[in-house]
């Protein structure tokens, strides 16, 4: 039961960490910037690129998306006080995506007879 509670609370915390905003790409088309910070500790261990990609899927739905840029920066944080201390890793992750327009490129095969 405790494990279920930890998973539920962690999932709720993760949902609040991912953010997105609309932007214009270099070619003038609409894009999205998705930020997936990792605050460290248990939540930091669970926040990975999959969280960013999940948000991209939610934004673009069945059209799919193209990743225009992907960046990540690892970090480290530590804190010490009169009661003890702790340290954890952090990561700042971001994606810039463009939702596909719904037209699929024709599939070609190199194995034609």
Secondary structure as GFF3:
##gff-version 3
##sequence-region A 1 113
A	DSSP	alpha_helix	2	17	.	.	.	ID=ss1
A	DSSP	beta_strand	18	24	.	.	.	ID=ss2
A	DSSP	beta_strand	30	36	.	.	.	ID=ss3
A	DSSP	alpha_helix	41	46	.	.	.	ID=ss4
A	DSSP	alpha_helix	49	60	.	.	.	ID=ss5
A	DSSP	three_ten_helix	61	63	.	.	.	ID=ss6
A	DSSP	beta_strand	65	81	.	.	.	ID=ss7
A	DSSP	beta_strand	84	99	.	.	.	ID=ss8
###
